[in-house]
Amino acid sequence: MAARVQEAASLRLDEIYRYTRDRWDDEQADLYITDLFAAFDRIEGHGVASRPIPAEFGVEGFYYRHEHHFVYWRRLSDGDIGIVTILHERMHQTDRFRDDLGN
């Protein structure tokens, strides 16, 4: 099983990287993104404490907190993990989640 970063999550990763690099530096941005990917890999082994996505989001799946972000994921039809999106804790979660999924 593998974690696959879906389109909205990929765009969010780019934003996170640029923000972190601009605010701190390249090294910090690399560390944060590498740490996120390591957390993605731990999902399968229950190495992150995930909770079900609330019903009002309109999609089945799970989320967990990573530093200042919430990572949303779901099990794909082939059994892999799909990283749906990654939202900063200060973002309105439901609205941004729907924006990212095109709902």
C-alpha positions, -999 to 999 in steps of 0.1 A, spaced: 0 0 0 12 35 -8 1 70 0 -8 89 -32 -10 127 -31 -40 139 -50 -43 171 -70 -56 195 -43 -31 181 -18 -3 186 -43 -12 222 -48 -14 227 -10 21 212 -5 35 237 -30 18 265 -11 32 252 22 66 248 8 67 284 -6 53 299 25 77 281 48 107 289 25 97 326 23 91 329 60 121 310 72 144 293 46 148 264 21 161 241 48 131 246 70 107 241 41 125 209 31 123 196 66 86 203 70 76 188 37 98 157 43 82 153 77 47 155 61 56 128 37 69 106 65 36 111 83 17 101 51 37 68 51 28 62 88 -10 63 81 -11 27 70 5 15 102 -18 37 123 13 58 132 -8 89 132 -40 95 153 -67 99 126 -103 107 132 -133 104 108 -140 135 86 -171 152 100 -203 144 80 -208 180 70 -177 178 48 -196 155 25 -169 128 20 -159 97 38 -124 96 51 -101 106 79 -80 135 91 -51 141 115 -33 171 128 3 176 117 20 206 134 -2 235 122 -20 216 94 -48 191 91 -42 163 67 -73 148 51 -71 113 36 -92 84 24 -88 49 14 -88 46 -24 -106 18 -43 -73 0 -49 -66 0 -12 -39 28 -14 -41 59 8 -52 91 -10 -40 123 6 -70 145 -3 -58 179 10 -38 197 36 -52 227 53 -37 252 78 -53 253 112 -64 289 107 -83 281 75 -120 275 76 -118 238 73 -152 230 58 -152 257 31 -116 252 20 -121 214 20 -151 218 -3 -132 243 -25 -103 218 -29 -127 190 -38 -147 212 -62 -179 208 -42 
